[in-house]
Amino acid sequence: MLGSVPTRLSRWPVMSRIVNIAIASVGGQGGLTLSRALAIAAVLDGYSVRTGETLGMSQRFGSVLSYVRIGKRVFSPTFSTGEADFLLGLELVESVRALPLLRDGGVAVVADTLKIPISASLEKMSPRVDELIRELTRRSRAVIVPASKIARDAGNPRAANMVVLGVFQGISGLLTETSLRKAISEVVPGKWLETSMKAFDEGLKYGVSVRTVP
Amino acid sequence: MKAPEGVRIALMGNEAIARGFLEAGASVITGYPGTPSSEVITSLHEYGVSSEIFVEWAINERVAFEIAYGAAICGARAAVTMKAPGASVALDPIVSSAYGGVEGGLVVLVADDPGPHTTQTEQDDRWLGFLAKLPVVTPSSPQEAKDLTVSAFDISEELKLPVILRTTTRVNHTVGEVLLGPVRPPKRTAGFVKDIPRFVRAGMSWNLERHRWLNKQLDIAEDVFDRISPVRNTVEGSGRFCVVTEGAAYNYVREVVDELGIEVRVVKLSLLFPPPRKFLTEALDGCSDILVVEELDPYLELVVKSLLKDRGSTARVYGKVSGSIPLEGELSRGLVRRAMTSLLPGTPSSAPQEVQPRQALKVPPRPPPMCPGCPHRSMYVAMLIGISRAGYKRGEVPVFGDIGCYALASQPPLEAIWTEHSMGASISMAMGAKVAGFRGPVIAVIGDSTFYHAGIQPLIEAVHKRVDMLVVIADNSVVAMTGHQSTPAWSTLESGRKARPVIVEDIVRAVGVDYLEVVDPYDIDKMINAFERLIKQPGVKVLVSKHPCALLEARSRSLRRYRVIDEKCTGCLACIKVTGCPALFYENGKVSISADDCVGCGLCARFCPYKAIEVAGNE
């Protein structure tokens, strides 16, 4: 399920300015693990990094937004509306909510997962997958990824975050794969590591295939 | 975090502080969980430390501080961590500690929360410096957090005073690159030298003498800080327009100055109390206009103004008092940019990237709910039904809440609690309503950890004064909201230490309540029945709602899952309206259950009027 396919992105040029990445998820989906993996890999690649997030168990099943900033020298952990180069979404409603952060021409990599909030169910006003995807593709260069399916096929239904990380890397080439793999091995507990890595690899393939579509 | 000296790794601010504790050779590290401070001790538990170091959660911040203070007057290096309201809990011993002082370094981490993201108030604990007369230092990044932690111990030992390491969320919870330093062996006690005038606060002439000593120490604090700390008060750039800032706010200033490409003088403070007057006098020399960029209160603004007044300077000062910087909420690059450009003619008023969001699809809000299978949910559902069965309307029985996950019941559809104030306040505030003449029944809801922390004394008060109330202790056997820390009921702690469990019911019995009942809230009908009976009964009644946190339980037991039988579901929403469970959702006229999220508590099935929810099988 693809939205408007990004024009071919070559490997990200030497980071001459700070790259801003927003990560939108529902608490418990692994958005924080994703942001931490990016931060670890960025430092391994010799960059300066800052992440901004709200932590605590109380965020479970609530909206969670993380900021990741990578560059030669970064100070602030957050950024404002219209400043994100990438939006990584683990859930559709949260990705649409975070869309204003994305700059013109920014790329959204979003899992096609929908978690309907209680507030919507109570009003019988549940958002639909197709309208959320339409919104994402209308307002950004969006890549919609069947991340849950890919993760399940890789043997780890909870690794959709690693699939999205792989797709992001496949499209952007922002960091080195070696560093990302090392980062994943640091943030994912041992028994889930093999399947998480497989999920990342499958995401990577997916991202590369999307990138090279003419 | 265990990497050797000289390695650069990505660490969260709180992990950097934890590493700083180890590099400084702290041997007693304690605190009470509270966002955004919890990960300091959590990460030490996760990575494991030598048995020479005591790293444990304490029952509350006050006890934690006193443990650390006791260690420090015996010459050990000690540290204590807490969120901002925790510092208020510990304030009594903190203020007195300035008079006795310490022998081993003592560092008190107090984490403020501009925003606020996870705190009841936007209180500014920089004022602790003026109030407690203790040095206050603040970092702006994870690297500074680690380095300043280490030097805070050295400063503390040099001045013989506890040092407050004051942080904000955007430092505690920010991951950044940190260059590690060497880890020193833990400094344990070298013995306690008896010195009655120094450590006994019962002698008023001693106290007067110690106050004189304290003021002398504060007089030399700036010099000691300059000599010891590698994280300095700094001046960057030059010019007659000056920005004074500190901590997380510095990061926004630094980037905005670079973005605008303007020549301004940026003065950054790392020592906040005593205000570094020598440094500031020099740093502000020749400034015509000064913008103070800080979060929470206009603390530095008042410091700068008082200094300028004393020196007869006519420089103009802008900040929170002048309205250039908002008094509430956290700062951002955008807010700082606006403040600077409005004061600097000729700079672009907004950066080009600040665009208006395009016409957008509205998406429903998603405030954090209680998790699927949360035992608190079952307890609240039973409570609301119990109130009706006892013959009252929901709006007639005030429910005084307390601090923890169970406060999430303030959200629709339950909207079950009427107050959430401060640790332990549920019981005391319910008592206040009764002694003020409230005629109907009142309920207080408090979690197990909050009960240990600050609920025991209120319960004694209610029993002693014979105040009718129902106290519900929601016991999920863990400090859940801050990330599953241990409670005094645990027999093996995170560190591996064997402990003697102190059980909620034993305390309640010892206090002498009129009635005690322990019910598993998953047994929903028994729970409803208990509420119905206890609401009507006079006296102080304690109902312990006992079931482990669902997140923890799901890790250890095999799950039953439920599913909706499509043909039977009418889409009446009874299940969602009664429970508010986030594993339930409404789509295409029917309710469904998210198999990924259901943990099989069965509460929704119990309340489906059409018997449309059934067990889908065990996993």
HADDOCK unambig.tbl for C-alpha pairs under 7 A between the chains (distance, minus, plus):
assign (segid A and resid 39 and name CA) (segid B and resid 10 and name CA) 6.44 0.50 0.50
assign (segid A and resid 40 and name CA) (segid B and resid 10 and name CA) 5.24 0.50 0.50
assign (segid A and resid 43 and name CA) (segid B and resid 9 and name CA) 6.35 0.50 0.50
assign (segid A and resid 43 and name CA) (segid B and resid 10 and name CA) 6.05 0.50 0.50
assign (segid A and resid 43 and name CA) (segid B and resid 177 and name CA) 6.21 0.50 0.50
assign (segid A and resid 48 and name CA) (segid B and resid 177 and name CA) 6.20 0.50 0.50
assign (segid A and resid 49 and name CA) (segid B and resid 176 and name CA) 5.17 0.50 0.50
assign (segid A and resid 49 and name CA) (segid B and resid 177 and name CA) 6.38 0.50 0.50
assign (segid A and resid 50 and name CA) (segid B and resid 174 and name CA) 6.17 0.50 0.50
assign (segid A and resid 50 and name CA) (segid B and resid 175 and name CA) 5.40 0.50 0.50
assign (segid A and resid 50 and name CA) (segid B and resid 176 and name CA) 4.84 0.50 0.50
assign (segid A and resid 51 and name CA) (segid B and resid 174 and name CA) 5.11 0.50 0.50
assign (segid A and resid 51 and name CA) (segid B and resid 175 and name CA) 5.13 0.50 0.50
assign (segid A and resid 51 and name CA) (segid B and resid 176 and name CA) 7.00 0.50 0.50
assign (segid A and resid 52 and name CA) (segid B and resid 170 and name CA) 6.65 0.50 0.50
assign (segid A and resid 52 and name CA) (segid B and resid 173 and name CA) 6.69 0.50 0.50
assign (segid A and resid 52 and name CA) (segid B and resid 174 and name CA) 5.24 0.50 0.50
assign (segid A and resid 53 and name CA) (segid B and resid 173 and name CA) 6.41 0.50 0.50
assign (segid A and resid 54 and name CA) (segid B and resid 117 and name CA) 6.98 0.50 0.50
assign (segid A and resid 56 and name CA) (segid B and resid 35 and name CA) 6.77 0.50 0.50
assign (segid A and resid 56 and name CA) (segid B and resid 481 and name CA) 6.43 0.50 0.50
assign (segid A and resid 56 and name CA) (segid B and resid 482 and name CA) 5.18 0.50 0.50
assign (segid A and resid 56 and name CA) (segid B and resid 483 and name CA) 5.95 0.50 0.50
assign (segid A and resid 57 and name CA) (segid B and resid 480 and name CA) 6.83 0.50 0.50
assign (segid A and resid 57 and name CA) (segid B and resid 481 and name CA) 5.01 0.50 0.50
assign (segid A and resid 57 and name CA) (segid B and resid 482 and name CA) 5.74 0.50 0.50
assign (segid A and resid 57 and name CA) (segid B and resid 483 and name CA) 5.27 0.50 0.50
assign (segid A and resid 58 and name CA) (segid B and resid 368 and name CA) 6.50 0.50 0.50
assign (segid A and resid 58 and name CA) (segid B and resid 405 and name CA) 6.53 0.50 0.50
assign (segid A and resid 58 and name CA) (segid B and resid 481 and name CA) 5.26 0.50 0.50
assign (segid A and resid 59 and name CA) (segid B and resid 368 and name CA) 5.52 0.50 0.50
assign (segid A and resid 60 and name CA) (segid B and resid 368 and name CA) 6.24 0.50 0.50
assign (segid A and resid 60 and name CA) (segid B and resid 371 and name CA) 6.74 0.50 0.50
assign (segid A and resid 61 and name CA) (segid B and resid 368 and name CA) 5.67 0.50 0.50
assign (segid A and resid 61 and name CA) (segid B and resid 369 and name CA) 6.43 0.50 0.50
assign (segid A and resid 61 and name CA) (segid B and resid 371 and name CA) 6.86 0.50 0.50
assign (segid A and resid 62 and name CA) (segid B and resid 366 and name CA) 5.34 0.50 0.50
assign (segid A and resid 62 and name CA) (segid B and resid 367 and name CA) 5.08 0.50 0.50
assign (segid A and resid 62 and name CA) (segid B and resid 368 and name CA) 3.80 0.50 0.50
assign (segid A and resid 62 and name CA) (segid B and resid 369 and name CA) 6.62 0.50 0.50
assign (segid A and resid 63 and name CA) (segid B and resid 366 and name CA) 5.63 0.50 0.50
assign (segid A and resid 63 and name CA) (segid B and resid 367 and name CA) 6.58 0.50 0.50
assign (segid A and resid 75 and name CA) (segid B and resid 251 and name CA) 4.84 0.50 0.50
assign (segid A and resid 75 and name CA) (segid B and resid 255 and name CA) 6.85 0.50 0.50
assign (segid A and resid 76 and name CA) (segid B and resid 251 and name CA) 4.96 0.50 0.50
assign (segid A and resid 76 and name CA) (segid B and resid 252 and name CA) 5.72 0.50 0.50
assign (segid A and resid 77 and name CA) (segid B and resid 170 and name CA) 6.97 0.50 0.50
assign (segid A and resid 77 and name CA) (segid B and resid 174 and name CA) 6.44 0.50 0.50
assign (segid A and resid 80 and name CA) (segid B and resid 334 and name CA) 6.91 0.50 0.50
assign (segid A and resid 81 and name CA) (segid B and resid 354 and name CA) 6.35 0.50 0.50
assign (segid A and resid 82 and name CA) (segid B and resid 353 and name CA) 5.91 0.50 0.50
assign (segid A and resid 82 and name CA) (segid B and resid 354 and name CA) 5.96 0.50 0.50
assign (segid A and resid 82 and name CA) (segid B and resid 355 and name CA) 6.15 0.50 0.50
assign (segid A and resid 83 and name CA) (segid B and resid 353 and name CA) 6.44 0.50 0.50
assign (segid A and resid 93 and name CA) (segid B and resid 363 and name CA) 6.39 0.50 0.50
assign (segid A and resid 97 and name CA) (segid B and resid 363 and name CA) 6.48 0.50 0.50
assign (segid A and resid 100 and name CA) (segid B and resid 357 and name CA) 5.46 0.50 0.50
assign (segid A and resid 116 and name CA) (segid B and resid 585 and name CA) 5.90 0.50 0.50
assign (segid A and resid 117 and name CA) (segid B and resid 364 and name CA) 6.94 0.50 0.50
assign (segid A and resid 117 and name CA) (segid B and resid 366 and name CA) 5.67 0.50 0.50
assign (segid A and resid 117 and name CA) (segid B and resid 582 and name CA) 6.90 0.50 0.50
assign (segid A and resid 118 and name CA) (segid B and resid 580 and name CA) 6.54 0.50 0.50
assign (segid A and resid 118 and name CA) (segid B and resid 582 and name CA) 5.92 0.50 0.50
assign (segid A and resid 118 and name CA) (segid B and resid 585 and name CA) 6.71 0.50 0.50
assign (segid A and resid 119 and name CA) (segid B and resid 364 and name CA) 6.50 0.50 0.50
assign (segid A and resid 119 and name CA) (segid B and resid 365 and name CA) 6.58 0.50 0.50
assign (segid A and resid 119 and name CA) (segid B and resid 366 and name CA) 6.87 0.50 0.50
assign (segid A and resid 120 and name CA) (segid B and resid 364 and name CA) 5.77 0.50 0.50
assign (segid A and resid 121 and name CA) (segid B and resid 585 and name CA) 5.66 0.50 0.50
assign (segid A and resid 121 and name CA) (segid B and resid 586 and name CA) 4.81 0.50 0.50
assign (segid A and resid 122 and name CA) (segid B and resid 576 and name CA) 6.99 0.50 0.50
assign (segid A and resid 122 and name CA) (segid B and resid 577 and name CA) 6.88 0.50 0.50
assign (segid A and resid 124 and name CA) (segid B and resid 586 and name CA) 6.51 0.50 0.50
assign (segid A and resid 126 and name CA) (segid B and resid 586 and name CA) 6.54 0.50 0.50
assign (segid A and resid 126 and name CA) (segid B and resid 587 and name CA) 6.22 0.50 0.50
assign (segid A and resid 135 and name CA) (segid B and resid 361 and name CA) 6.77 0.50 0.50
